[in-house]
Amino acid sequence: MIHYPLVCFDECCKQLISETRRPIPAEPGQPERFDYEYQREGVSNLFMFFEPLTAWRHVEVTARRTQIDYANLMKYLVFKGFD
């Protein structure tokens, strides 16, 4: 057991999109083609903890990025992390 774990924390936002048109099927010599038009479906936030020395990681996806979300994840790390 490591007495002083090295824990990394990162977060990022990802835009959620959906296609508005069906892709053009692949043909001999041509790959499947997609139109550039899309419909925006919102944003999700990803929080990730990673402990590289033991290869432990935890990813949490939230609908928003608020102080409460951040605080809950820090609480998770302190009380439940590394299980």
Steps between C-alpha positions, in 0.01 A plus 500: 500500500622847415502734801514817290303444180559717196151594381443698182173679428372631170173622354371580154177591323367306202238630261224250425377499142271291280488458125216676317533299178570136423854423384558412134577126491841376393545391139788317336799736515310757715478508881178576685443878493342728760350845465661774712161615633415391855261582783638613834382283789668681790823456693628244750785544741752224577701487822784248525721386787811299414765341720780403256708289738219248554312553171183601690254738338149627549293698247180686588272659239276788608245714319652822637828633633421657834678552830267240656601238239867573567453484878312169476781348297765616747290347777481176299878497460566554870245252637446235229790526256741208448236234586 
